């Protein structure tokens, strides 16, 4: 997404935080890859998902991830 490349991925639970099917990516099982790739044959859909992916990626920086990870560690530490 941060490279402006359309993303096709399976639903692997963790990606539900940011992955929105047919909004900023396609969520497809391996056996559905051909039809997922064909979805991007429509230039307007390809471009729309590329732009939405770029916008999504802006919100998931390494600094943000680092802060969230530290919050989790601090929460664990406070409980034990």
GUKOLFI-795638 format. One line per 10 residues: their letters; for each residue x negated, y, z negated of N, C-alpha, C, O, CB. Coordinates in nm, 4 decimals. Glycine has a CB too. Layout:
a = X/Y/Z/X/Y/Z/X/Y/Z/X/Y/Z/X/Y/Z | ... .
This chain:
xxxxxxxxxx = -0.0800/-0.1198/0.0000/0.0000/0.0000/0.0000/-0.0850/0.1272/0.0000/-0.0563/0.2198/0.0758/0.0915/-0.0008/-0.1187 | -0.1883/0.1335/-0.0829/-0.2657/0.2585/-0.0843/-0.3405/0.2860/0.0457/-0.3903/0.3967/0.0663/-0.3640/0.2554/-0.1976 | -0.3489/0.1867/0.1328/-0.4165/0.2065/0.2610/-0.3180/0.2368/0.3737/-0.3573/0.2511/0.4895/-0.4985/0.0834/0.2961 | -0.1889/0.2464/0.3386/-0.0882/0.2723/0.4402/-0.0575/0.1508/0.5246/-0.0064/0.1625/0.6360/-0.1324/0.3841/0.5282 | -0.0884/0.0347/0.4716/-0.0639/-0.0910/0.5411/0.0643/-0.1533/0.4873/0.0800/-0.1645/0.3657/-0.1841/-0.1884/0.5247 | 0.1555/-0.1938/0.5733/0.2772/-0.2574/0.5233/0.2432/-0.3884/0.4519/0.1579/-0.4647/0.4973/0.3764/-0.2832/0.6389 | 0.3096/-0.4129/0.3420/0.2794/-0.5280/0.2583/0.3932/-0.6285/0.2637/0.5108/-0.5930/0.2546/0.2533/-0.4846/0.1139 | 0.3549/-0.7559/0.2789/0.4479/-0.8676/0.2666/0.3950/-0.9529/0.1532/0.2793/-0.9950/0.1551/0.4617/-0.9503/0.4016 | 0.4798/-0.9784/0.0538/0.4353/-1.0552/-0.0625/0.5490/-1.1418/-0.1147/0.6662/-1.1121/-0.0917/0.3840/-0.9613/-0.1737 | 0.5138/-1.2493/-0.1851/0.6188/-1.3282/-0.2494/0.6633/-1.2594/-0.3780/0.5936/-1.1719/-0.4294/0.5694/-1.4724/-0.2790 .
xxxxxxxxxx = 0.7774/-1.2982/-0.4289/0.8215/-1.2498/-0.5595/0.7427/-1.3272/-0.6639/0.7637/-1.4471/-0.6822/0.9774/-1.2673/-0.5795 | 0.6528/-1.2591/-0.7314/0.5707/-1.3273/-0.8321/0.5875/-1.2628/-0.9694/0.4938/-1.2614/-1.0493/0.4227/-1.3253/-0.7909 | 0.7027/-1.2112/-0.9963/0.7478/-1.1520/-1.1217/0.6708/-1.0248/-1.1575/0.7326/-0.9202/-1.1773/0.7344/-1.2529/-1.2335 | 0.5383/-1.0309/-1.1664/0.4603/-0.9125/-1.2032/0.4751/-0.7984/-1.1052/0.4640/-0.6821/-1.1438/0.3159/-0.9484/-1.2151 | 0.4998/-0.8291/-0.9799/0.5115/-0.7225/-0.8804/0.6494/-0.6551/-0.8809/0.6722/-0.5597/-0.8065/0.4829/-0.7784/-0.7425 | 0.7392/-0.7039/-0.9630/0.8714/-0.6408/-0.9719/0.8637/-0.5000/-1.0292/0.9574/-0.4214/-1.0151/0.9644/-0.7255/-1.0573 | 0.7537/-0.4690/-1.0927/0.7309/-0.3341/-1.1475/0.7322/-0.2296/-1.0359/0.7791/-0.1176/-1.0564/0.5961/-0.3283/-1.2239 | 0.6810/-0.2658/-0.9180/0.6638/-0.1664/-0.8114/0.7180/-0.2102/-0.6756/0.7445/-0.1254/-0.5904/0.5189/-0.1334/-0.7972 | 0.7348/-0.3387/-0.6538/0.7755/-0.3881/-0.5218/0.9262/-0.3766/-0.5037/1.0035/-0.4288/-0.5840/0.7311/-0.5341/-0.5029 | 0.9667/-0.3088/-0.3988/1.1077/-0.2913/-0.3660/1.1300/-0.3420/-0.2229/1.0881/-0.2796/-0.1254/1.1514/-0.1405/-0.3807 .
xxxxxxxxxx = 1.1966/-0.4560/-0.2140/1.2189/-0.5216/-0.0854/1.2879/-0.4270/0.0135/1.3917/-0.3678/-0.0162/1.3029/-0.6488/-0.1044 | 1.2287/-0.4152/0.1285/1.2749/-0.3310/0.2390/1.2775/-0.1820/0.2039/1.3360/-0.1013/0.2762/1.4129/-0.3750/0.2820 | 1.2134/-0.1469/0.0922/1.1957/-0.0049/0.0605/1.0486/0.0334/0.0749/1.0151/0.1255/0.1493/1.2461/0.0265/-0.0830 | 0.9591/-0.0389/0.0022/0.8162/-0.0091/0.0126/0.7332/-0.1320/0.0495/0.6107/-0.1245/0.0582/0.7659/0.0487/-0.1181 | 0.8000/-0.2437/0.0708/0.7334/-0.3687/0.1101/0.8403/-0.4677/0.1556/0.9597/-0.4377/0.1547/0.6482/-0.4283/-0.0084 | 0.7953/-0.5841/0.1945/0.8873/-0.6953/0.2175/0.8507/-0.8051/0.1195/0.7331/-0.8364/0.1009/0.8812/-0.7468/0.3662 | 0.9508/-0.8626/0.0577/0.9289/-0.9754/-0.0321/0.9805/-1.0985/0.0410/1.0986/-1.1081/0.0743/1.0010/-0.9553/-0.1723 | 0.8896/-1.1924/0.0652/0.9249/-1.3103/0.1434/0.8448/-1.4304/0.0963/0.7300/-1.4180/0.0536/0.9013/-1.2855/0.2931 | 0.9059/-1.5436/0.1046/0.8372/-1.6685/0.0735/0.7508/-1.7073/0.1939/0.7776/-1.6632/0.3057/0.9396/-1.7824/0.0382 | 0.6477/-1.7891/0.1723/0.5580/-1.8259/0.2833/0.6317/-1.8805/0.4055/0.5928/-1.8525/0.5189/0.4582/-1.9289/0.2359 .
xxxxxxxxxx = 0.7362/-1.9570/0.3836/0.8081/-2.0140/0.4982/0.8867/-1.9088/0.5765/0.9356/-1.9377/0.6856/0.9028/-2.1229/0.4507 | 0.8994/-1.7888/0.5233/0.9707/-1.6804/0.5908/0.8779/-1.5743/0.6495/0.9242/-1.4673/0.6892/1.0660/-1.6152/0.4947 | 0.7491/-1.6021/0.6555/0.6514/-1.5022/0.7003/0.6751/-1.4560/0.8439/0.6604/-1.3373/0.8733/0.5115/-1.5584/0.6883 | 0.7109/-1.5460/0.9319/0.7300/-1.5053/1.0720/0.8425/-1.4031/1.0831/0.8273/-1.3017/1.1512/0.7609/-1.6281/1.1608 | 0.9547/-1.4284/1.0171/1.0643/-1.3311/1.0251/1.0274/-1.2017/0.9533/1.0714/-1.0942/0.9941/1.1932/-1.3898/0.9649 | 0.9476/-1.2101/0.8475/0.9029/-1.0891/0.7785/0.8137/-1.0053/0.8703/0.8284/-0.8833/0.8772/0.8273/-1.1253/0.6486 | 0.7239/-1.0692/0.9386/0.6356/-0.9976/1.0326/0.7183/-0.9354/1.1451/0.6915/-0.8230/1.1876/0.5279/-1.0938/1.0917 | 0.8177/-1.0080/1.1926/0.9024/-0.9565/1.2997/0.9803/-0.8324/1.2564/1.0140/-0.7482/1.3396/0.9989/-1.0643/1.3461 | 1.0084/-0.8211/1.1292/1.0776/-0.7025/1.0773/0.9989/-0.5764/1.1108/1.0573/-0.4712/1.1367/1.0982/-0.7137/0.9245 | 0.8674/-0.5870/1.1102/0.7821/-0.4719/1.1377/0.7671/-0.4424/1.2861/0.6956/-0.3492/1.3228/0.6470/-0.4939/1.0777 .
xxxxxxxxxx = 0.8322/-0.5188/1.3716/0.8294/-0.4890/1.5150/0.9125/-0.3658/1.5484/0.8992/-0.3092/1.6569/0.8800/-0.6087/1.5949 | 0.9978/-0.3243/1.4560/1.0765/-0.2025/1.4747/0.9911/-0.0870/1.4211/0.9732/-0.0742/1.3000/1.2181/-0.2110/1.4007 | 0.9384/-0.0031/1.5109/0.8446/0.1014/1.4691/0.8958/0.1916/1.3560/0.8192/0.2302/1.2677/0.8106/0.1862/1.5870 | 1.0237/0.2245/1.3588/1.0763/0.3133/1.2540/1.0735/0.2450/1.1170/1.0465/0.3102/1.0161/1.2205/0.3569/1.2881 | 1.1007/0.1162/1.1127/1.0947/0.0428/0.9859/0.9505/0.0305/0.9377/0.9223/0.0468/0.8190/1.1577/-0.0972/1.0012 | 0.8611/0.0022/1.0292/0.7197/-0.0082/0.9957/0.6708/0.1236/0.9343/0.6082/0.1244/0.8283/0.6363/-0.0443/1.1216 | 0.6997/0.2327/1.0012/0.6541/0.3633/0.9542/0.7172/0.4007/0.8198/0.6493/0.4529/0.7314/0.6860/0.4703/1.0581 | 0.8455/0.3741/0.8049/0.9163/0.4062/0.6815/0.8562/0.3309/0.5628/0.8361/0.3891/0.4562/1.0653/0.3729/0.6955 | 0.8278/0.2029/0.5805/0.7713/0.1227/0.4718/0.6264/0.1626/0.4455/0.5826/0.1625/0.3304/0.7800/-0.0276/0.5051 | 0.5524/0.1962/0.5487/0.4152/0.2460/0.5279/0.4158/0.3708/0.4396/0.3383/0.3802/0.3443/0.3475/0.2774/0.6638 .
xxxxxxxxxx = 0.5030/0.4661/0.4713/0.5097/0.5904/0.3940/0.5560/0.5653/0.2508/0.5023/0.6236/0.1567/0.6034/0.6899/0.4620 | 0.6551/0.4790/0.2346/0.7045/0.4479/0.1003/0.5976/0.3765/0.0184/0.5857/0.3998/-0.1019/0.8314/0.3616/0.1082 | 0.5207/0.2908/0.0820/0.4111/0.2221/0.0132/0.3037/0.3189/-0.0324/0.2520/0.3069/-0.1435/0.3498/0.1167/0.1035 | 0.2699/0.4145/0.0523/0.1729/0.5176/0.0136/0.2228/0.5971/-0.1065/0.1465/0.6276/-0.1981/0.1452/0.6123/0.1315 | 0.3503/0.6301/-0.1051/0.4092/0.7059/-0.2157/0.4085/0.6230/-0.3444/0.3786/0.6755/-0.4516/0.5534/0.7491/-0.1808 | 0.4407/0.4960/-0.3344/0.4380/0.4078/-0.4506/0.2973/0.3993/-0.5079/0.2782/0.4072/-0.6293/0.4888/0.2680/-0.4134 | 0.2006/0.3833/-0.4216/0.0620/0.3663/-0.4659/0.0106/0.4869/-0.5439/-0.0763/0.4723/-0.6298/-0.0278/0.3411/-0.3463 | 0.0629/0.6051/-0.5151/0.0196/0.7254/-0.5863/0.0471/0.7159/-0.7362/-0.0217/0.7792/-0.8163/0.0891/0.8481/-0.5289 | 0.1467/0.6377/-0.7736/0.1877/0.6281/-0.9137/0.1149/0.5173/-0.9894/0.1314/0.5046/-1.1107/0.3365/0.6049/-0.9217 | 0.0357/0.4383/-0.9206/-0.0317/0.3244/-0.9836/-0.1828/0.3389/-0.9689/-0.2477/0.2633/-0.8967/0.0162/0.1906/-0.9212 .
xxxxxxxxxx = -0.2365/0.4371/-1.0387/-0.3798/0.4630/-1.0330/-0.4529/0.3765/-1.1355/-0.3905/0.3195/-1.2251/-0.4091/0.6125/-1.0576 | -0.5833/0.3670/-1.1223/-0.6632/0.2933/-1.2192/-0.6565/0.3591/-1.3564/-0.6546/0.2893/-1.4578/-0.8083/0.2835/-1.1723 | -0.6529/0.4916/-1.3616/-0.6413/0.5609/-1.4894/-0.5117/0.5235/-1.5601/-0.5105/0.4999/-1.6810/-0.6484/0.7122/-1.4689 | -0.4048/0.5183/-1.4855/-0.2749/0.4802/-1.5435/-0.2805/0.3380/-1.5958/-0.2378/0.3110/-1.7081/-0.1616/0.4938/-1.4393 | -0.3324/0.2480/-1.5160/-0.3412/0.1082/-1.5573/-0.4288/0.0924/-1.6812/-0.3979/0.0129/-1.7700/-0.3960/0.0226/-1.4431 | -0.5369/0.1675/-1.6868/-0.6272/0.1640/-1.8015/-0.5540/0.2097/-1.9278/-0.5643/0.1457/-2.0325/-0.7512/0.2528/-1.7757 | -0.4799/0.3206/-1.9178/-0.4053/0.3715/-2.0337/-0.3013/0.2711/-2.0814/-0.2870/0.2489/-2.2016/-0.3373/0.5041/-1.9992 | -0.2295/0.2112/-1.9891/-0.1276/0.1128/-2.0262/-0.1916/-0.0084/-2.0923/-0.1390/-0.0604/-2.1907/-0.0468/0.0692/-1.9028 | -0.3036/-0.0532/-2.0397/-0.3740/-0.1675/-2.0978/-0.4195/-0.1359/-2.2408/-0.4069/-0.2195/-2.3303/-0.4954/-0.2062/-2.0102 | -0.4719/-0.0158/-2.2613/-0.5132/0.0243/-2.3965/-0.3937/0.0307/-2.4916/-0.4056/-0.0054/-2.6087/-0.5840/0.1607/-2.3924 .
xxxxxxxxxx = -0.2807/0.0757/-2.4425/-0.1598/0.0795/-2.5257/-0.1207/-0.0609/-2.5699/-0.0829/-0.0815/-2.6852/-0.0433/0.1452/-2.4492 | -0.1296/-0.1562/-2.4800/-0.0975/-0.2947/-2.5135/-0.1956/-0.3466/-2.6177/-0.1548/-0.4091/-2.7156/-0.1001/-0.3840/-2.3874 | -0.3238/-0.3214/-2.5977/-0.4234/-0.3663/-2.6951/-0.3999/-0.3031/-2.8316/-0.4092/-0.3717/-2.9334/-0.5643/-0.3333/-2.6461 | -0.3696/-0.1740/-2.8356/-0.3434/-0.1071/-2.9618/-0.2181/-0.1614/-3.0306/-0.2129/-0.1728/-3.1531/-0.3295/0.0419/-2.9392 | -0.1196/-0.1939/-2.9513/0.0025/-0.2519/-3.0079/-0.0264/-0.3879/-3.0706/0.0220/-0.4181/-3.1797/0.1112/-0.2654/-2.8997 | -0.1038/-0.4682/-3.0028/-0.1423/-0.6003/-3.0567/-0.2234/-0.5819/-3.1846/-0.2003/-0.6502/-3.2844/-0.2247/-0.6820/-2.9516 | -0.3172/-0.4902/-3.1806/-0.4033/-0.4653/-3.2967/-0.3215/-0.4216/-3.4178/-0.3496/-0.4636/-3.5301/-0.5084/-0.3588/-3.2633 | -0.2206/-0.3376/-3.3956/-0.1393/-0.2892/-3.5077/-0.0527/-0.3996/-3.5696/-0.0131/-0.3894/-3.6857/-0.0504/-0.1749/-3.4613 | -0.0241/-0.5026/-3.4940/0.0592/-0.6128/-3.5447/-0.0218/-0.7163/-3.6210/0.0330/-0.7929/-3.7003/0.1318/-0.6803/-3.4301 | -0.1515/-0.7184/-3.5971/-0.2356/-0.8212/-3.6620/-0.3415/-0.7533/-3.7415/-0.4236/-0.8199/-3.8045/-0.2994/-0.9173/-3.5593 .
